Amino acid sequence: MTAALSPEKREALKIFGGLSGSYDAVLDYCTFLQDRRWKDWVARTLCLERGSRVLDIGSGTGILGERLRRDCFVVGLDLSERMLRVGQTRRPRAAGALLLSDGEKLPFRNRSFDAVASCYAVKYCHPGALASEIARVLKPGGRLSAYDFVRPRGPLWPLNAIYTYGGLPFMARVLRIKGSGAAYTFEALPRIVAGTRWEELFGDALSQRGFSDVQRKLLSGGVAVGFTATRGPGATNRNG
């Protein structure tokens, strides 16, 4: 599977491969506990009902699944087998199923889900391909909620820039000295954040595929950006 992945996804595997066991703590540390708020925002904006079938793209260790309704059926999908194994052990009830797969090639039938969520996966995907696959597997009226890091912007951009381009590399050096597997994550994130343009493309990709009510939201002053949308009856999964 790794050989068939894009360079962006191979990079994602390298980033997350060294911290599967400490992923939860690293998220809290890197985001100053803001990731918890962002996942609560996802849970609210999905507008889930009893019995909803939810797809979590880039599920990692299943943190989001714990914040969704207990009476939903959640399918977690991730590129990292290590992450899925940790999630299965740590959160056996957070997901109804866990699958090793790619967000741009979802192994599901058309209109399989009532909602789709994604945390931190969008920047590693082609926006059009991801939007097409989400349109294909969502039922008409189904909800999408996703977020990811972006280049520093918004009212807190100076502080965010100092942290992203100064603080993270410093922590990487400390972790490298300690021999921590998380060092590469802190080294790579500033470069990836600086180069990503996903938020400039993803909203248009959703609209072009028939999603309605596409909304973009700055999270925590612009540290991350979230998108919500509803699959229209005429949504298309055209490629590109």
N, C-alpha and C positions, 0 to 999 in steps of 0.2 A: 504493500500500500504506500509506503514512504516514497518509493521511487516514482510513483505516479503523481505525487503532490507537487503543487507549485512551490517556487522558492519561498513565498510568504508563509505557506503552511509548514514547510520544513523548518523555517525559522521559529514558528510558533511551537512546534514540537520540541525544538532545542531549548526554547525559553522555559517551557513548562515542565520539561522532563526532569529537571534538576530540583524541582520543589513540590512534587506531588504530595509528599507527606506533610509539608509545612505550608501548603497553599493557602489555607484559611487564615493563618496568622500573618502571612506575607500580605494578603489583601487588606487586612485590617491595618497593618503597619503602613503600607504604601499609601493608603487613601485616608489615613487618620480617621478610621471607622466610617468614612462616608459611603463605602461600598454597601454597607447595611441599609443606609437610607435609599440608595439607588435601587437595590433589589426590592425594597418595600414599594417604591414607586412603580416598578414593573408589575408587581403583584396587584396593585390598585388599578393600573391602567389596562390590564388585560380583561377586567370586568368578567371574571370567571363565574360560572354557575355550577351548581351541583352536577357532578358527572362529566364535566368538561374534559376533553382530551387535549393535553398540552404537550407541545414539543419544545424542549429546551436545547437550543443549538449552542454548542460550546459549554456544556453543563459542568465541566470540571469535576469537582468532588460533590456536586449536588447541593450546593448551598442554597440556590434559588428554590429548589424543590421544597425545602423546609418552610419557605415563606408563602407558598401557595396553599389554596384550600385543600384540606385533608381528604375531601370527598372527590377530588379530581384524579385523573389518571395521567401521570407525567412520564414522558419518555425523554430520557437524557441522552444526548448524542455528543460525542467528543472525538478528537483525533488521537488523544493520549490514552492508551490502555492503562497506564499507571494511574492516571487521574480517576478513571472509571472504577478501577479496583479499590482505590482508597474510598471513593464515594460509596461503593457497595458495602464496604466494611463499616464505614463510619455512619452512613445514613441509609440503612437498608429499607426504610419506609418512605424516603424522600422521592423515589422514582419508581414507577411501575415497571419500567424496563430501561436498560442501559445498552447503548449500541456504539460500536467503534465505526465511525463513518465521517464523511466530508459534508459540510453544509451546502456545498454547491452541487452535490449529487445525493440527494436525500433518498434513502431506500424505502420509500413509502408510496402507497397508491395515492392518486389524486383525491383531494378533499378528505383527507384522513383526520385532520385536527380542527378543533374549535379555536385554538389559540397557538401562537408561536412566540417564544421569548428567546432573547440572545444577549449574553453579557460578555463583552470583550472579544467576540469572534468576528465582528463585521470588518475590522481593519485588516484582517488576514484574508478576506474574500474579495472576489470581483463583485462590486455592488450590483451590477445587472444580473449576473448569474445567481447570486444569492436571492435577490428579489424575485426572480423568475421561479426558483424552487419553492420559496415561501408561498408565492401565489398559487402554485400547483397543489401543494399539500393542504392549504387552508380551505375550509368550507366557506361559501359565500356568507358574508357578515362576520367572519372570524377576525380576531384581533391580533395585531402584532405589536410587541413592545421590545425595544432593543436599545442598548447603550454601549458606548466604548470611549476610550480616551481620545482626546483631540489635542492639536497644537494649542499652547496657551492662548487664551482669549477671554473676553468677558471682563467684568469689573475687578476680578482678582488676578488678572493675567501676570502682573509683575511678580507677585508671590509664587504663582504657579510656575512661572518660567525659572525662577531661582531654584525652586525645589526640583523641577524636572531636569534641568540642565546642569545643576550644581549639586543638589542634595543626593539624587539617585546615583550619580557616578561616585560620589564620596562613599556612600554606603556599599557600593560594589567593591571598592578597594578594600574596605574593612572586611567584608565577607570573603574576599579572595584570600586575604591574609589568614583568616580563620579556616580556610578550606571548605567553605560552605558551597553546596551545590546551587544555591540561589544567587551566587555572584553574577553569573552570566545574565540572569533575568534583569538585574539592576543595571548592568552594562548596556544591554540591548534596548531597553525600553525608551530611553531618551532619543536614540536614533530612529526608532520606529515611530514614535510620536511626532518627531520633527518632520518625517517624510510622509505621513499619512494624509490623504485627502478624502477619506471615505465619507465624511459628513457633508462634503460638497456635492457628492454624487448619489448618495443613497436615497435621499428624499425624492429626487427626480426619477430615479429608477423605479421607485414604488409607484409614483403617479403615472408613469408611462405604462405600467402593467395593470392599471385599472384600480389601484387602491384609492380609497377616498379618505377624507379627513386626515390627511398626512400632516402630522404635527411634529415640530422640532423643538426641543427644550434643552436649555443650558442647565446642567446639574452642578450644584455646589459652586456656583459662580463661574462655570466654564471649564472646570477640570475635565469633565466628560460631557458628552452630548447624547441625549436620548431621542429616539423617534417612536411615535405611535402611529398606527394606521389601521384602517378597516378594509378587508377584502371586499371589493364590489362584486356584483353578480357577473360582470363581464370581464373580470380580471384575467389576464393572460400570462402564461409562463414563457413568453418568447425569450429566446436567448439574446445575449449581448448586453 
